[in-house]
Amino acid sequence: MSVYIPLKNYFDTELAKFLGNQICPVYPEFPHDSFVKRVNGLVEGLELKDRVAVISKELHKALALPYVDAIGILKQILGPENKTEQGMFTNGYFLMPIAYYVEVYGIDDFDVSMGALYEITKRHTSEYAIRPYLLYYEREVLEKLRLWAIDENAHVRRLVSEGTRPRLPWAKRIAVLNGDPCVNLSLLELLITDRSKYVQKSVGNHLNDLSKMYKKETMEWIKKMYKLHGNKINWTVKHGLRSLIKVNDGDALEFMCRIGE
């Protein structure tokens, strides 16, 4: 019988050792032992997000470099891209402190940071780290996201939807982009027929968020998309309307009956 180990326990001394071992060949001046010792003395008793923050902060102190130089080193230890739709939240957990590093320390270096988030999300996720950039650089981020929506990598395409979700779990809630649900929906329009189930699920989750906040606009958009794309979007739409269906919303139930679901 396997014993449940809380995820927070992954972010401990052993992870600090692992990160240090990856950094030292790239940056021999990295103070491996003192970094590990400091993390060991600080993470005990903390919950997951606080542990990630501690490791990221200690990385910053140990590297003791300008952000652009530090992230250049950290990008070299990201490992190979994940070409599948599995393992992002198992094999890639060690990247959470690096994504957090970009989130906290990179806000003044937009282009460098967006490049780092692009690479991180192909191996783990940048869905949390990108959110401060949406607040500070909404127009510039939207321009990036419209390009990323047609990227060949499914994880990059997923970030377009997941990173802009108003009610992303584990993240602070944000308003819809530019105060208008149509901006969020314009991004989802680029993804609504995505071939990846991983992306489809994110689009459905995003629609579910919007349906709780802007039911009328979301339903109108879904009906428009169905006229354009037909049954190929049925699964995504059903996933997106699940909260309305659960409460027996008349509009959602009528639409699902009409499309035969």
Steps between C-alpha positions, in 0.01 A plus 500: 500500500650831390530782751372842400774763505380863482624683192643775718761254627651486152623857547763427760871451550520227238357731235747770604783249455365400160474860381846577630644196323342616174622859534863435602618360163350806329608752764787360710492799736159393632527444880338158501547404865392830653197509269390155613563583864291817484209324326516220757473749783209693351250257341414299810139556603406694186227413252560438130486852356712642779761228447516581129543868587782424746693291248459768235612775738805300606585433135494875445733559794736219407530596134562863599477612136293747301168342404586465130819310581336287769209392282745424222664248732171356623374451145794267442375255762141471381558165335343366179159610377205278587370372167203322660191608689602315816754570773470878514394489865727215606828511311497879478435595862865596553438795267244666727762708686647611166159607369447684827841661456381649169171603658665692785830626366445543128217750472732780381646288217194419292654342192752289693233383743245413233768297325570317824131432565467367146778248565383406850146427386627245247633302796268585789266802501514878517130545568561665839817690416347675199219663696696800638613570143135515392447768763807707407521439124155387391521625139849359446412165658186473287712548189723214614207278587342538158824370350531223756145386425628359171828364638586142406541408869171409671626617838566848363153509345349385829673787683302747287180371656615387843713804582212740431228311689325738740457227765810290458532260799786577742531848348366839597184575303536759227247697300435419138749657263447870437183476708322328211421124475515531123878543526532167681263342251702634208797300629288190547372537144854423384496178706143374483580238235843410637598140431649449847273365773728676747419835338132415457470434873655837582267680260205323663622602845542859383147502358372358827662792684343749261158335519488579873583865440360583156243236419323695223819589312642150542184327375477731199864430414457124533198506268700701248789254518264207456360654181856529370644167613213265576543176693881513509477735800234302690733360768661836572164677517349240730801529729463877495132495589525239776432744787192640328381148419554396863261771620250413225540830319232511233708662227789258541274193513305612194821554304643162594175329403504682167845371413413149614709482817 
